[in-house]
Structures are given as structure tokens and as C-alpha cells.
Amino acid sequence: MVRDLVDVSVRLVKAQKKSLVQDEATAKANEKTC
């Protein structure tokens, strides 16, 4: 049970980091186009 919860939380953190990186990349791209 605990291991499953930890695994899920780790996946969520990784997903959040990925989305953050993508947001930064898109923001930089938008700045360049503007």
C-alpha cells in the first residue's frame, strides 16, 4: 500500500516537472515569435 502511494506521488511529481519544462519552452517560443 505505502509503496503504491509513493510510486503514484513520484509519478505525479515527474509529470508536474515535465509540464513545467514544457510551459517554459512554450513561453520562450512565444517570446521569440513576439
PQR file of N, CA, C, O and H, with PARSE charges and radii, in Angstrom:
ATOM      1  N   MET A   1       0.847  -1.213   0.000 -0.4000 1.5000
ATOM      2  CA  MET A   1       0.000   0.000   0.000 -0.0000 2.0000
ATOM      3  C   MET A   1       0.879   1.259   0.000  0.5500 1.7000
ATOM      4  O   MET A   1       0.741   2.123  -0.865 -0.5500 1.4000
ATOM      5  N   VAL A   2       1.781   1.346   0.980 -0.4000 1.5000
ATOM      6  CA  VAL A   2       2.617   2.551   1.077 -0.0000 2.0000
ATOM      7  C   VAL A   2       3.473   2.702  -0.170  0.5500 1.7000
ATOM      8  O   VAL A   2       3.618   3.804  -0.701 -0.5500 1.4000
ATOM      9  H   VAL A   2       1.893   0.643   1.682  0.4000 1.0000
ATOM     10  N   ARG A   3       4.036   1.598  -0.636 -0.4000 1.5000
ATOM     11  CA  ARG A   3       4.888   1.675  -1.831 -0.0000 2.0000
ATOM     12  C   ARG A   3       4.084   2.181  -3.020  0.5500 1.7000
ATOM     13  O   ARG A   3       4.577   2.980  -3.816 -0.5500 1.4000
ATOM     14  H   ARG A   3       3.918   0.704  -0.205  0.4000 1.0000
ATOM     15  N   ASP A   4       2.848   1.716  -3.137 -0.4000 1.5000
ATOM     16  CA  ASP A   4       1.999   2.168  -4.252 -0.0000 2.0000
ATOM     17  C   ASP A   4       1.780   3.677  -4.165  0.5500 1.7000
ATOM     18  O   ASP A   4       1.857   4.383  -5.170 -0.5500 1.4000
ATOM     19  H   ASP A   4       2.447   1.067  -2.490  0.4000 1.0000
ATOM     20  N   LEU A   5       1.505   4.166  -2.949 -0.4000 1.5000
ATOM     21  CA  LEU A   5       1.275   5.607  -2.779 -0.0000 2.0000
ATOM     22  C   LEU A   5       2.525   6.387  -3.154  0.5500 1.7000
ATOM     23  O   LEU A   5       2.443   7.407  -3.837 -0.5500 1.4000
ATOM     24  H   LEU A   5       1.443   3.593  -2.132  0.4000 1.0000
ATOM     25  N   VAL A   6       3.681   5.909  -2.708 -0.4000 1.5000
ATOM     26  CA  VAL A   6       4.941   6.596  -3.033 -0.0000 2.0000
ATOM     27  C   VAL A   6       5.152   6.598  -4.535  0.5500 1.7000
ATOM     28  O   VAL A   6       5.540   7.613  -5.112 -0.5500 1.4000
ATOM     29  H   VAL A   6       3.748   5.080  -2.153  0.4000 1.0000
ATOM     30  N   ASP A   7       4.897   5.465  -5.167 -0.4000 1.5000
ATOM     31  CA  ASP A   7       5.075   5.372  -6.624 -0.0000 2.0000
ATOM     32  C   ASP A   7       4.178   6.379  -7.331  0.5500 1.7000
ATOM     33  O   ASP A   7       4.610   7.055  -8.264 -0.5500 1.4000
ATOM     34  H   ASP A   7       4.581   4.640  -4.698  0.4000 1.0000
ATOM     35  N   VAL A   8       2.945   6.476  -6.891 -0.4000 1.5000
ATOM     36  CA  VAL A   8       1.999   7.412  -7.514 -0.0000 2.0000
ATOM     37  C   VAL A   8       2.462   8.853  -7.309  0.5500 1.7000
ATOM     38  O   VAL A   8       2.425   9.659  -8.239 -0.5500 1.4000
ATOM     39  H   VAL A   8       2.594   5.927  -6.132  0.4000 1.0000
ATOM     40  N   SER A   9       2.897   9.175  -6.089 -0.4000 1.5000
ATOM     41  CA  SER A   9       3.343  10.552  -5.813 -0.0000 2.0000
ATOM     42  C   SER A   9       4.563  10.887  -6.649  0.5500 1.7000
ATOM     43  O   SER A   9       4.683  12.004  -7.153 -0.5500 1.4000
ATOM     44  H   SER A   9       2.926   8.520  -5.334  0.4000 1.0000
ATOM     45  N   VAL A  10       5.470   9.929  -6.802 -0.4000 1.5000
ATOM     46  CA  VAL A  10       6.669  10.167  -7.617 -0.0000 2.0000
ATOM     47  C   VAL A  10       6.258  10.432  -9.059  0.5500 1.7000
ATOM     48  O   VAL A  10       6.799  11.325  -9.711 -0.5500 1.4000
ATOM     49  H   VAL A  10       5.372   9.022  -6.393  0.4000 1.0000
ATOM     50  N   ARG A  11       5.302   9.656  -9.555 -0.4000 1.5000
ATOM     51  CA  ARG A  11       4.836   9.863 -10.938 -0.0000 2.0000
ATOM     52  C   ARG A  11       4.222  11.250 -11.090  0.5500 1.7000
ATOM     53  O   ARG A  11       4.451  11.931 -12.090 -0.5500 1.4000
ATOM     54  H   ARG A  11       4.862   8.930  -9.026  0.4000 1.0000
ATOM     55  N   LEU A  12       3.440  11.667 -10.094 -0.4000 1.5000
ATOM     56  CA  LEU A  12       2.810  12.992 -10.167 -0.0000 2.0000
ATOM     57  C   LEU A  12       3.876  14.077 -10.212  0.5500 1.7000
ATOM     58  O   LEU A  12       3.781  15.012 -11.008 -0.5500 1.4000
ATOM     59  H   LEU A  12       3.254  11.114  -9.282  0.4000 1.0000
ATOM     60  N   VAL A  13       4.893  13.956  -9.357 -0.4000 1.5000
ATOM     61  CA  VAL A  13       5.963  14.965  -9.324 -0.0000 2.0000
ATOM     62  C   VAL A  13       6.674  15.009 -10.666  0.5500 1.7000
ATOM     63  O   VAL A  13       6.947  16.087 -11.194 -0.5500 1.4000
ATOM     64  H   VAL A  13       4.970  13.197  -8.711  0.4000 1.0000
ATOM     65  N   LYS A  14       6.975  13.835 -11.222 -0.4000 1.5000
ATOM     66  CA  LYS A  14       7.653  13.792 -12.526 -0.0000 2.0000
ATOM     67  C   LYS A  14       6.777  14.444 -13.594  0.5500 1.7000
ATOM     68  O   LYS A  14       7.275  15.192 -14.436 -0.5500 1.4000
ATOM     69  H   LYS A  14       6.753  12.959 -10.793  0.4000 1.0000
ATOM     70  N   ALA A  15       5.482  14.162 -13.561 -0.4000 1.5000
ATOM     71  CA  ALA A  15       4.567  14.737 -14.553 -0.0000 2.0000
ATOM     72  C   ALA A  15       4.530  16.256 -14.411  0.5500 1.7000
ATOM     73  O   ALA A  15       4.523  16.979 -15.408 -0.5500 1.4000
ATOM     74  H   ALA A  15       5.078  13.554 -12.877  0.4000 1.0000
ATOM     75  N   GLN A  16       4.508  16.737 -13.162 -0.4000 1.5000
ATOM     76  CA  GLN A  16       4.478  18.187 -12.937 -0.0000 2.0000
ATOM     77  C   GLN A  16       5.752  18.820 -13.469  0.5500 1.7000
ATOM     78  O   GLN A  16       5.702  19.876 -14.100 -0.5500 1.4000
ATOM     79  H   GLN A  16       4.514  16.150 -12.353  0.4000 1.0000
ATOM     80  N   LYS A  17       6.902  18.181 -13.221 -0.4000 1.5000
ATOM     81  CA  LYS A  17       8.169  18.737 -13.713 -0.0000 2.0000
ATOM     82  C   LYS A  17       8.162  18.782 -15.231  0.5500 1.7000
ATOM     83  O   LYS A  17       8.610  19.760 -15.829 -0.5500 1.4000
ATOM     84  H   LYS A  17       6.943  17.323 -12.709  0.4000 1.0000
ATOM     85  N   LYS A  18       7.654  17.723 -15.857 -0.4000 1.5000
ATOM     86  CA  LYS A  18       7.596  17.688 -17.330 -0.0000 2.0000
ATOM     87  C   LYS A  18       6.736  18.834 -17.843  0.5500 1.7000
ATOM     88  O   LYS A  18       7.132  19.543 -18.769 -0.5500 1.4000
ATOM     89  H   LYS A  18       7.290  16.928 -15.371  0.4000 1.0000
ATOM     90  N   SER A  19       5.559  19.019 -17.245 -0.4000 1.5000
ATOM     91  CA  SER A  19       4.660  20.085 -17.703 -0.0000 2.0000
ATOM     92  C   SER A  19       5.298  21.450 -17.476  0.5500 1.7000
ATOM     93  O   SER A  19       5.130  22.356 -18.291 -0.5500 1.4000
ATOM     94  H   SER A  19       5.238  18.443 -16.493  0.4000 1.0000
ATOM     95  N   LEU A  20       6.033  21.603 -16.367 -0.4000 1.5000
ATOM     96  CA  LEU A  20       6.703  22.883 -16.101 -0.0000 2.0000
ATOM     97  C   LEU A  20       7.733  23.162 -17.179  0.5500 1.7000
ATOM     98  O   LEU A  20       7.818  24.279 -17.691 -0.5500 1.4000
ATOM     99  H   LEU A  20       6.169  20.866 -15.705  0.4000 1.0000
ATOM    100  N   VAL A  21       8.515  22.151 -17.524 -0.4000 1.5000
ATOM    101  CA  VAL A  21       9.541  22.326 -18.557 -0.0000 2.0000
ATOM    102  C   VAL A  21       8.879  22.688 -19.877  0.5500 1.7000
ATOM    103  O   VAL A  21       9.363  23.561 -20.596 -0.5500 1.4000
ATOM    104  H   VAL A  21       8.446  21.244 -17.108  0.4000 1.0000
ATOM    105  N   GLN A  22       7.778  22.025 -20.199 -0.4000 1.5000
ATOM    106  CA  GLN A  22       7.073  22.308 -21.453 -0.0000 2.0000
ATOM    107  C   GLN A  22       6.528  23.735 -21.428  0.5500 1.7000
ATOM    108  O   GLN A  22       6.589  24.439 -22.437 -0.5500 1.4000
ATOM    109  H   GLN A  22       7.385  21.315 -19.614  0.4000 1.0000
ATOM    110  N   ASP A  23       5.999  24.163 -20.286 -0.4000 1.5000
ATOM    111  CA  ASP A  23       5.465  25.527 -20.180 -0.0000 2.0000
ATOM    112  C   ASP A  23       6.580  26.536 -20.415  0.5500 1.7000
ATOM    113  O   ASP A  23       6.384  27.521 -21.127 -0.5500 1.4000
ATOM    114  H   ASP A  23       5.950  23.592 -19.467  0.4000 1.0000
ATOM    115  N   GLU A  24       7.755  26.300 -19.821 -0.4000 1.5000
ATOM    116  CA  GLU A  24       8.881  27.220 -20.005 -0.0000 2.0000
ATOM    117  C   GLU A  24       9.291  27.256 -21.470  0.5500 1.7000
ATOM    118  O   GLU A  24       9.576  28.323 -22.013 -0.5500 1.4000
ATOM    119  H   GLU A  24       7.915  25.500 -19.242  0.4000 1.0000
ATOM    120  N   ALA A  25       9.320  26.100 -22.105 -0.4000 1.5000
ATOM    121  CA  ALA A  25       9.726  26.030 -23.513 -0.0000 2.0000
ATOM    122  C   ALA A  25       8.733  26.802 -24.379  0.5500 1.7000
ATOM    123  O   ALA A  25       9.138  27.559 -25.261 -0.5500 1.4000
ATOM    124  H   ALA A  25       9.089  25.233 -21.664  0.4000 1.0000
ATOM    125  N   THR A  26       7.454  26.618 -24.137 -0.4000 1.5000
ATOM    126  CA  THR A  26       6.439  27.317 -24.934 -0.0000 2.0000
ATOM    127  C   THR A  26       6.500  28.818 -24.661  0.5500 1.7000
ATOM    128  O   THR A  26       6.307  29.624 -25.571 -0.5500 1.4000
ATOM    129  H   THR A  26       7.125  26.003 -23.420  0.4000 1.0000
ATOM    130  N   ALA A  27       6.767  29.194 -23.414 -0.4000 1.5000
ATOM    131  CA  ALA A  27       6.855  30.620 -23.075 -0.0000 2.0000
ATOM    132  C   ALA A  27       8.020  31.254 -23.828  0.5500 1.7000
ATOM    133  O   ALA A  27       7.885  32.348 -24.377 -0.5500 1.4000
ATOM    134  H   ALA A  27       6.924  28.540 -22.674  0.4000 1.0000
ATOM    135  N   LYS A  28       9.163  30.571 -23.854 -0.4000 1.5000
ATOM    136  CA  LYS A  28      10.322  31.102 -24.580 -0.0000 2.0000
ATOM    137  C   LYS A  28      10.003  31.207 -26.068  0.5500 1.7000
ATOM    138  O   LYS A  28      10.363  32.188 -26.718 -0.5500 1.4000
ATOM    139  H   LYS A  28       9.272  29.683 -23.407  0.4000 1.0000
ATOM    140  N   ALA A  29       9.335  30.204 -26.596 -0.4000 1.5000
ATOM    141  CA  ALA A  29       8.984  30.218 -28.020 -0.0000 2.0000
ATOM    142  C   ALA A  29       8.046  31.391 -28.304  0.5500 1.7000
ATOM    143  O   ALA A  29       8.190  32.065 -29.324 -0.5500 1.4000
ATOM    144  H   ALA A  29       9.043  29.407 -26.068  0.4000 1.0000
ATOM    145  N   ASN A  30       7.097  31.636 -27.419 -0.4000 1.5000
ATOM    146  CA  ASN A  30       6.165  32.752 -27.605 -0.0000 2.0000
ATOM    147  C   ASN A  30       6.917  34.080 -27.578  0.5500 1.7000
ATOM    148  O   ASN A  30       6.616  34.983 -28.359 -0.5500 1.4000
ATOM    149  H   ASN A  30       6.980  31.089 -26.590  0.4000 1.0000
ATOM    150  N   GLU A  31       7.897  34.197 -26.677 -0.4000 1.5000
ATOM    151  CA  GLU A  31       8.671  35.443 -26.601 -0.0000 2.0000
ATOM    152  C   GLU A  31       9.418  35.672 -27.912  0.5500 1.7000
ATOM    153  O   GLU A  31       9.483  36.794 -28.412 -0.5500 1.4000
ATOM    154  H   GLU A  31       8.141  33.463 -26.044  0.4000 1.0000
ATOM    155  N   LYS A  32       9.979  34.596 -28.462 -0.4000 1.5000
ATOM    156  CA  LYS A  32      10.733  34.731 -29.716 -0.0000 2.0000
ATOM    157  C   LYS A  32       9.811  35.165 -30.852  0.5500 1.7000
ATOM    158  O   LYS A  32      10.183  36.019 -31.657 -0.5500 1.4000
ATOM    159  H   LYS A  32       9.926  33.684 -28.055  0.4000 1.0000
ATOM    160  N   THR A  33       8.618  34.589 -30.924 -0.4000 1.5000
ATOM    161  CA  THR A  33       7.693  34.919 -32.006 -0.0000 2.0000
ATOM    162  C   THR A  33       7.191  36.356 -31.852  0.5500 1.7000
ATOM    163  O   THR A  33       6.987  37.054 -32.845 -0.5500 1.4000
ATOM    164  H   THR A  33       8.316  33.895 -30.270  0.4000 1.0000
ATOM    165  N   CYS A  34       6.996  36.791 -30.623 -0.4000 1.5000
ATOM    166  CA  CYS A  34       6.519  38.163 -30.397 -0.0000 2.0000
ATOM    167  C   CYS A  34       7.646  39.135 -30.718  0.5500 1.7000
ATOM    168  O   CYS A  34       7.468  40.347 -30.599 -0.5500 1.4000
ATOM    169  H   CYS A  34       7.162  36.224 -29.816  0.4000 1.0000
TER
END
